[in-house]
Amino acid sequence: MSPAGRRRPFVAGALALLVGLLGWSGVATASVAHPASSARDSTDTVTAFGNLTGTATFLDWDTDTLAAWKAAGVSVGPAGTALAVSAGAGLELPITSGYVESHSDLRFKPSDVLGSIDHFGSGLTFASSSTSVTVTDLVFDLGGSMVYATIGGTEDVPLFSLQERDRKVKRSGQTLEIQGAAMDLTPTGAAALDAIFHNSAITANTELAAVTIEAKGRVSRYSYTGQTVEYPRLSGIALSLTFATPALAAFHSDGITPSAVGSASYDSALGDVSFPITGGTAVVHPGQRGRPEGLAGVVLGWGNGLVLGEGSTSVAMTDLTFVPATSTVYASVNGGADDGALFAVKRPKRSRISLTGGNLELRGAYLDLTAGGAAMLNGVFHTTGFERGFELGKLTLVASG
């Protein structure tokens, strides 16, 4: 699925005023790294589901809540790519990206299941006979037991909490299923809806739906004992590429010129291109920093990308998805529906992962073309100059959350 447009919120006009009244800006948008740890002297087996590609999160409406709201004149239904299921008794939110890791040590804190699951482009519409409000781009922060959404143009608003009723985690192949959680209105969520509908039936801590998550992703397993630091919702800064001199020389010899698209920027004098981070999640295992699983998660640079052009011929590689554990960067080619594994990230021994001033940093890595990326460029520019392992340059990640 192409990520193009997946962060465009569905906004009701009245919410712009509401955001200011509740003072969400600068408060609800803060995302905090969670230090986490396994019980001392225990061996913890981590099962990581990286770069989630589907399928969906299912909401099974609480019949008592919906009946009370209906009697008060308020309904809830799908928005964007969300689908009503079971004759309107539930909702399906397609999963667009994310990362989840589950721990065999059930004493792992803050939760034996960490990560976040994104549902960009879908959401919920609450409506009465006279007004409506839509929230979209839901992010399920599993470690923090919270659901964030975009509302009134403001992202990361904590509208719902996740409550464990009788949670069960099932793993089968590349599929993860989480059952037995419930989604309740937070005080912030209740205040937002009450400010729109002025309805006493909408109260905080009301259970809205039972939650079932069915997700698919590349699976890896490893044993680990020690501390984990989680950035559940990345919000900045950037993934940056400094082109290597041989790469720029190869481009020049073929008449190819790099440039940036969307919110990315390119400094031709320095050969630097910067891709702003638009979302994702990251998990750092300090004791594993020299191994691929030392940095896990998914880093999103959607709405921006790199363009290579030769005269009237060009190719845009946009909506970047960096999966650290597999050292792969995926991108959409010319807005295509499928994301390809175009780039590989090399992390030599001198590369380093650090936690500096609240930011997560990866330095000393390099970005190469994959076989698929090289074949794509050779096809576009009718050349044979690109091959697997072609080094584009030095890659740097600085992320906040």
C-alpha positions in Angstrom: 0.0 0.0 0.0 1.4 3.4 -0.9 1.6 5.7 2.1 0.9 8.8 0.0 -1.7 10.9 1.7 -2.0 8.6 4.7 -1.4 11.5 7.2 -4.0 13.8 5.8 -6.5 14.3 8.6 -10.3 14.5 8.2 -11.0 17.7 10.2 -14.4 19.2 11.4 -14.3 23.0 11.3 -15.4 23.5 14.9 -12.3 21.6 16.2 -9.9 24.3 15.3 -11.4 26.5 18.1 -11.7 23.5 20.4 -7.9 22.8 20.1 -7.2 26.2 21.3 -9.7 26.1 24.2 -8.3 22.8 25.6 -4.7 23.9 25.2 -3.6 20.6 23.5 -0.8 22.3 21.6 2.5 21.6 23.4 0.9 19.4 26.0 -0.9 16.4 24.4 1.6 16.3 21.5 4.5 15.5 23.8 5.8 11.9 23.2 8.1 10.6 25.9 10.7 7.8 25.6 9.8 4.9 28.0 12.7 3.3 29.9 11.8 -0.3 30.3 13.5 -3.3 31.8 13.2 -7.0 32.3 13.2 -8.6 35.8 16.7 -8.9 37.1 18.4 -12.3 36.4 15.7 -13.4 34.1 16.1 -14.5 30.4 13.7 -12.7 28.2 12.9 -14.0 24.7 11.8 -11.1 22.5 9.6 -11.8 19.4 9.7 -8.7 17.2 7.3 -8.0 14.4 8.9 -5.4 12.3 7.5 -3.2 9.5 3.9 -4.1 10.0 2.0 -4.4 6.7 -1.5 -5.4 7.9 -4.0 -6.5 8.5 -6.3 -4.4 10.8 -7.4 -3.4 14.2 -11.0 -4.4 14.9 -13.3 -2.4 17.3 -16.3 -4.2 18.6 -18.7 -1.5 19.9 -19.9 -1.7 23.5 -23.6 -2.1 23.0 -24.5 -0.4 26.3 -22.4 2.7 25.4 -23.7 3.0 21.9 -27.3 2.5 23.1 -26.9 5.3 25.6 -25.3 7.6 23.0 -28.0 6.8 20.4 -30.7 7.6 22.9 -28.9 10.9 23.5 -28.7 11.6 19.7 -25.0 10.7 19.1 -23.8 8.1 16.7 -20.3 6.8 15.8 -19.2 5.3 12.5 -16.2 4.9 10.1 -14.1 7.6 8.5 -11.6 7.5 5.6 -10.5 3.9 4.8 -12.2 2.5 8.0 -15.0 0.0 7.3 -18.1 -0.8 9.3 -18.3 -4.6 9.9 -20.8 -7.0 11.5 -23.8 -5.0 10.3 -22.5 -1.9 12.0 -21.6 -3.6 15.3 -18.0 -2.9 14.8 -15.3 -1.1 12.8 -12.2 -2.2 10.9 -9.1 0.1 10.9 -6.5 -1.0 8.3 -3.0 -1.1 9.7 -0.6 1.1 7.6 2.7 0.7 9.5 4.1 -0.1 12.9 6.4 -2.2 15.1 5.5 -4.6 17.9 7.7 -6.7 20.2 6.4 -9.1 22.8 8.4 -10.4 25.7 8.3 -13.9 27.2 9.1 -12.3 30.6 5.6 -11.1 31.6 7.2 -9.0 34.4 8.8 -6.8 31.7 7.9 -3.1 32.4 6.0 -1.0 31.4 4.4 -3.9 29.5 5.4 -7.3 28.0 4.1 -5.9 24.7 5.7 -2.8 23.3 5.5 -0.7 20.2 3.0 1.3 18.2 0.5 0.5 15.4 -0.5 3.2 12.9 -3.8 3.5 11.1 -3.1 6.5 8.8 -6.0 7.7 6.7 -8.8 6.0 8.7 -10.7 6.9 11.9 -14.0 7.5 13.5 -16.8 10.1 12.9 -19.0 11.1 15.8 -22.3 12.8 14.7 -25.6 14.2 15.9 -28.4 15.7 13.9 -26.7 19.1 13.8 -22.9 18.6 14.0 -20.1 16.0 13.6 -16.5 15.6 14.4 -14.0 13.2 12.9 -10.7 11.9 14.4 -8.2 10.0 12.2 -4.7 8.7 12.0 -5.1 6.5 15.2 -1.8 5.4 16.8 -2.1 2.5 19.3 0.8 2.9 21.8 0.8 -0.6 23.3 3.5 0.1 25.9 1.8 3.2 27.1 -1.7 1.7 26.9 -3.0 4.8 25.0 -4.6 5.6 21.6 -3.6 8.9 20.0 -5.2 10.6 17.1 -5.3 13.6 14.9 -8.0 16.1 15.7 -8.4 19.7 14.7 -5.1 19.6 12.8 -3.3 18.6 16.0 -1.6 15.2 16.1 -0.8 13.0 19.1 -4.0 13.9 21.1 -4.6 11.1 23.7 -8.3 10.5 23.1 -8.6 6.8 24.2 -6.9 4.6 26.7 -6.3 0.8 26.4 -7.5 -1.2 29.3 -6.5 -4.9 29.8 -9.6 -7.0 30.5 -8.4 -10.5 29.7 -5.6 -9.9 27.2 -4.2 -12.7 25.1 -1.3 -12.5 22.8 -1.1 -15.1 20.0 1.8 -15.6 17.5 1.6 -17.7 14.4 4.2 -17.4 11.7 4.4 -13.7 10.7 1.0 -12.9 12.3 0.4 -11.4 15.7 -3.0 -11.3 17.3 -3.8 -9.4 20.5 -7.2 -9.9 22.1 -8.9 -8.9 25.3 -8.3 -5.2 25.5 -10.9 -2.4 25.7 -10.8 1.2 24.4 -12.1 3.8 26.9 -12.6 7.5 26.5 -9.9 9.5 28.3 -10.8 12.7 30.1 -9.3 14.6 27.2 -11.4 12.6 24.7 -14.6 13.0 26.8 -14.0 16.8 27.1 -13.4 17.1 23.3 -16.7 15.3 22.5 -18.7 17.1 25.2 -17.5 20.4 23.9 -18.9 19.6 20.5 -22.1 17.8 21.4 -22.9 19.3 24.9 -24.2 15.9 25.9 -24.1 14.5 29.4 -24.1 10.9 28.0 -20.5 11.3 27.0 -18.3 10.8 30.1 -14.7 9.9 30.8 -13.6 6.3 31.3 -16.6 5.0 29.3 -15.8 1.8 27.4 -16.3 2.5 23.7 -15.2 -0.8 22.2 -13.4 -4.1 22.7 -10.2 -4.3 20.7 -8.7 -7.0 18.6 -5.4 -6.4 16.7 -4.3 -8.7 13.8 -0.9 -7.6 12.5 1.6 -9.0 10.0 5.3 -8.2 9.9 8.8 -9.7 9.5 9.5 -11.8 12.6 12.8 -12.0 14.4 13.5 -13.6 17.8 16.4 -13.2 20.3 17.2 -13.5 23.9 17.9 -10.4 26.0 18.3 -9.4 29.6 18.6 -5.7 30.4 17.1 -2.3 29.8 15.1 -1.2 26.9 14.3 2.4 25.8 11.2 2.9 23.8 10.2 5.9 21.6 6.6 5.0 21.0 5.7 7.9 18.7 8.5 9.5 16.7 7.9 13.1 15.8 11.2 14.4 14.4 13.9 15.2 13.5 15.3 13.8 10.2 16.9 11.0 8.3 19.8 12.6 6.4 22.0 11.4 3.5 25.3 12.9 2.6 26.1 11.7 -0.9 29.5 10.1 -1.4 31.8 11.8 -3.9 32.0 8.7 -6.2 28.2 8.6 -6.2 27.9 12.2 -7.3 30.6 11.6 -9.9 28.6 8.6 -11.3 25.5 10.7 -11.4 27.3 13.6 -13.2 28.8 11.2 -15.8 25.3 10.0 -16.7 23.8 13.5 -16.6 21.7 12.7 -13.5 20.9 15.4 -11.0 19.6 14.8 -7.5 16.9 16.9 -5.9 14.3 16.7 -3.1 10.5 16.5 -3.2 7.8 17.3 -0.6 9.1 18.3 2.8 12.6 17.0 2.1 15.4 19.5 1.3 18.6 19.2 -0.7 21.8 21.2 -0.3 23.6 20.8 -3.7 26.7 22.6 -2.4 27.2 20.0 0.4 25.5 17.1 -1.3 23.1 16.7 1.7 19.5 15.6 1.5 17.3 15.7 4.6 14.1 13.7 5.0 12.0 14.9 7.9 10.6 12.2 10.2 6.8 12.1 10.2 6.1 9.2 12.5 7.1 5.7 13.6 8.4 4.0 16.7 11.9 3.0 17.9 13.1 0.6 20.5 16.7 0.6 21.7 18.3 -2.4 23.5 21.5 -0.8 24.8 23.2 -4.2 25.5 22.6 -5.1 21.8 23.9 -1.9 20.2 26.4 -3.8 18.1 23.8 -6.1 16.7 20.9 -5.5 14.3 18.3 -5.9 17.1 20.1 -3.2 19.1 17.9 -0.7 17.3 14.4 -1.9 16.2 11.2 -0.3 15.1 10.1 1.6 12.0 11.0 5.2 11.1 8.7 7.0 8.7 9.5 9.8 6.3 6.2 10.1 4.5 5.4 13.0 2.3 9.0 13.6 1.2 11.7 11.9 -0.8 14.5 11.9 -3.3 14.3 12.7 -7.0 16.9 11.7 -9.6 16.5 13.4 -13.0 18.1 13.3 -16.4 16.5 15.8 -18.8 12.9 15.0 -19.2 13.3 11.6 -17.4 13.1 11.4 -13.6 12.2 9.1 -10.8 10.8 10.1 -7.4 11.4 7.8 -4.4 9.1 9.0 -1.7 7.4 8.0 1.5 10.5 6.4 3.0 10.2 3.6 5.6 13.4 2.7 7.5 13.3 -0.6 9.3 16.5 -0.7 11.4 16.4 -4.3 12.5 16.6 -5.5 8.8 18.7 -2.6 7.7 16.3 -1.8 4.9 14.7 1.4 3.6 11.5 1.0 1.6 10.1 3.7 -0.8 7.3 4.3 -3.2 8.5 4.8 -6.8 6.7 7.6 -8.7 3.7 7.3 -6.4 3.2 3.6 -7.1 0.9 1.6 -4.9 3.7 -0.8 -3.7 6.7 0.1 -1.6 10.0 -1.5 -2.7 13.1 -2.4 -0.7 15.3 0.1 -2.6 18.0 0.8 -0.1 20.2 -1.2 2.3 21.7 0.3 5.4 25.3 -0.7 6.3 26.3 -0.3 9.9 30.1 -1.0 10.3 31.6 -1.5 13.7 32.4 2.2 14.0 28.8 3.2 13.6 27.1 4.0 16.9 23.7 4.3 18.5 23.3 6.9 21.2 20.7 8.6 23.3 21.6 12.3 23.4 19.6 15.0 25.0 16.4 13.0 24.7 17.1 12.2 21.0 17.9 8.9 19.5 20.9 9.0 17.1 22.4 6.6 14.6 25.7 7.8 13.1 28.4 6.3 11.0 26.0 4.2 8.8 25.9 4.1 5.0 23.2 3.8 2.4 23.6 1.4 -0.5 21.3 0.4 -3.4 19.7 -3.0 -3.1 19.5 -5.3 -6.2 15.9 -4.1 -6.7 16.9 -0.4 -6.3 19.7 -0.8 -8.8 17.5 -2.6 -11.3 14.9 0.1 -11.0 17.4 3.0 -11.7 19.0 1.1 -14.6 15.6 0.6 -16.1 14.6 4.3 -15.7 17.8 5.8 -17.1 18.6 3.0 -19.6 22.0 2.3 -18.1 23.9 -0.5 -16.5 25.9 1.7 -14.1 23.9 0.9 -11.0 24.4 -2.4 -9.1 23.7 -3.9 -5.8 25.9 -2.4 -3.1 26.3 0.9 -5.0 27.1 3.3 -2.1 25.1 6.4 -2.1 26.6 8.0 0.9 26.6 8.4 4.7 23.3 8.0 6.5 22.5 9.7 9.8 19.4 9.4 11.9 18.4 11.9 14.6 14.9 11.1 16.0 12.8 12.6 18.8 9.7 11.4 20.4 
